[in-house]
Amino acid sequence: MILVCGANAQIAISGYLANPPSTDGNNEYLQLVATQDIDFSINNYSVVWANNGTATSNGWIAGGAITYGFNLTTGTVARGSVFYVGGSGKLINGAGTLDISGQNWIRSIDVATVAGDGFGTAASAGVFGNGGSNADGIGVFAGLAGSLTASTVPVDAVFFGSAVGTAKPATGGYVLPTNDLYNNAQGTFGNGTNTTLLPDPTSGAYTKLTGTYDVGSSSWTTARVGSIVSNPAALSDIATGITVSAVPEPGQWSVVIGGLLCALIVMRRRKRAA
């Protein structure tokens, strides 16, 4: 068993369609999995999509054409279940494909004509970056997008593309959580060991993440990896590959003990960073 120390993640990123065929527009979406029961009307969260030409020192809250916010304020999700955030198209892979509007959509916006929650301008060509030589990213936050600051630490985050490129500005940039892919103590995205990239999505490619998150220890026991699903056509094609484990099995209490050790390690990292 591999124990990857990380902060408690109430929500984990499990997949996304960043580059639908033809015009991206309202056909981009994100799949997330809850690691606990959540009533979003009581506990608000937000999601930020990054579309990097050149990232700014403000990182996730840059707004304009760089970052776009979605507030999660209504609906519910059960532990281990997935939900969706994205454009108003709600199709599995763009025009003419399977309607997935019957899934649990916590927030959708007509991104072609409507500004983001808190920040971000509307864009007919879509607001989610397609990766490439300047990496694009996704951040999940506790609280509303409008209340975030440049130093707010996400609940979860991933980046994808072929290179970091201008996603790393000269100063500031994208603050990261300590999770299975990044280490907050190493600085913002692109600094230190914080250079992990998920696969660069080609047109019509859904990125599916696999891994195991253990709620009992608040840690990833199997780190996430991303794989490309070309031209998804059925819900089974985008079924989450993230396993959420909550109760230690007999003989697995070492996971819980490991979680306590992780907590001590994270506290020490924070003290050194301060």
Secondary structure as GFF3:
##gff-version 3
##sequence-region A 1 274
A	DSSP	beta_strand	4	5	.	.	.	ID=ss1
A	DSSP	beta_strand	11	19	.	.	.	ID=ss2
A	DSSP	three_ten_helix	25	27	.	.	.	ID=ss3
A	DSSP	beta_strand	29	34	.	.	.	ID=ss4
A	DSSP	beta_strand	38	39	.	.	.	ID=ss5
A	DSSP	beta_strand	45	50	.	.	.	ID=ss6
A	DSSP	three_ten_helix	59	61	.	.	.	ID=ss7
A	DSSP	beta_strand	67	72	.	.	.	ID=ss8
A	DSSP	beta_strand	76	77	.	.	.	ID=ss9
A	DSSP	beta_strand	82	87	.	.	.	ID=ss10
A	DSSP	beta_strand	105	109	.	.	.	ID=ss11
A	DSSP	beta_strand	136	142	.	.	.	ID=ss12
A	DSSP	three_ten_helix	145	147	.	.	.	ID=ss13
A	DSSP	beta_strand	156	160	.	.	.	ID=ss14
A	DSSP	three_ten_helix	165	167	.	.	.	ID=ss15
A	DSSP	three_ten_helix	184	186	.	.	.	ID=ss16
A	DSSP	beta_strand	205	214	.	.	.	ID=ss17
A	DSSP	beta_strand	219	230	.	.	.	ID=ss18
A	DSSP	three_ten_helix	235	238	.	.	.	ID=ss19
A	DSSP	beta_strand	241	245	.	.	.	ID=ss20
A	DSSP	alpha_helix	253	273	.	.	.	ID=ss21
###
